[in-house]
């Protein structure tokens, strides 16, 4: 019965002006009779708005627990109709009967308008109810912005329509009032729907077409779609989607001829890397990604049955990827178009992290977490990324480089540069279009030292792999024209938080991350990228604010004891940097007969000028006396090494094992 009432009310609401016109003008019913009909209609609205609610399964208990309930919208309509009917009956005037369309319109204006302030807007709510995949998707923000504009348009329509309805009710005949409120106004609404539908189809074409590695097929992109470019974008030396499919087919054929289950992959060429990487996943092989291909390291990680694929010439015991692809037979169209399904949950990708010791440690990952990370990052900045071409300054053999410079551009359809930027001066040529720059703090710092101002067009810079100090970030803004967006994360956790330090040093956690602090003050992270339900325990000391943002306070493993004195290695490094003479520094704890600190550093231009001609012993004493202002003598470094540059990996992280080796040989000025 209630369902019937709802259908009846919906029909009456639409045809209300026609019914009033028919009764008053066509059949010439007296106003008081029509007003009684409106009072009856109010009663019907009231019955549809109220009722009893109970559990779906009948029982004696349920019968006793029935509760009175009501729906606010039909209840409000019933109140207005009752008031209008009674007033019309008393005054014998039809004016109040004609005000109903105005009230409906103003009610809709209120419902739509309030969501402009109480977000999300109502059109976006409708969209997410219809398509639940929108929330958290790569296009969610763009869709919400579009829906906001549509909500504004409807609000403007309701305002204008209310004015027109009021004008026809007061100043026009019943025929004109009926024509507008049951004809012209609905026609305008239909026109808005039609125009919005057409515009939406064009907007959808401009949305990011998201095809992650585990979900793409041969028809995901057009054959001539540009995936990769060399040099600069304007040089038009491109690699297309069709070439990608061909290369994947070639690599799959090679893999099918071997029985190995695990492949070691190293490839500096981003194009050959993505083709080989995807082909290995399609063939359900385990992949070990490594930037280090020294004979000793490969021997340590490789089993006899493993196959080593690389684009480095003359690498011992390896297959050379460029030759493997270029010399292979051209596959058939069927082989090219056949894209074997990749089950993300079943993938095994081994990545290496130096951890806190500097010794590489293998971390087993899945495509599932990688793609969740990419999808979330694109939901934050996808609109900005999609406007640009991608270039990177770091290796894609580590998680940050793999996710941001390889997998993200692939999934979002963003053309990427075939080779990474190795020298800061290469940016001088990147002035032909807008670029998304994936970098690390160390590289940005180096670029700032050799460049005054780059004429880049609207760049967007993402930095990770280490903390970017505010002064370097500020200089980056001056040189590049963009204050870097920093992402905090690690191989074990993937992306967790972000910041632009011009807005403060606090990190804002991603919406899908839950952060807590343990008893030792270290950060614990739970997120979709971490398989352990207990989360991942970091060694990062933090201060978490009430709003959820946090400040990094150093690392637990950077706190050491020197003869029972607790000292922060980072604090010593920061004090040396504050001298103005030190460009980069690494302080380590060493122990042989006893534990002590050592320091390796490089000088700024001011430092080089100041210490020119000084003996090493005198430089040592200068920094010793300088640190005495802040620390006890017992914790000041006992050995010093001065280098042109500290040894770094491609991620911009200091090679601690290599730095430690500098102190194995005792020099004359060392104090132990």
Order of alpha helices (4+ residues) and beta strands (2+ residues): alpha-alpha-beta-alpha-beta-alpha-alpha-alpha-alpha-alpha-alpha-beta-beta-alpha-beta-alpha-beta-alpha-beta-beta-alpha-alpha-beta-beta-alpha-beta-alpha-beta-beta-alpha-beta-alpha-beta-beta-beta-beta-beta-beta-beta-beta-beta-alpha-beta-beta-alpha-alpha-beta-alpha
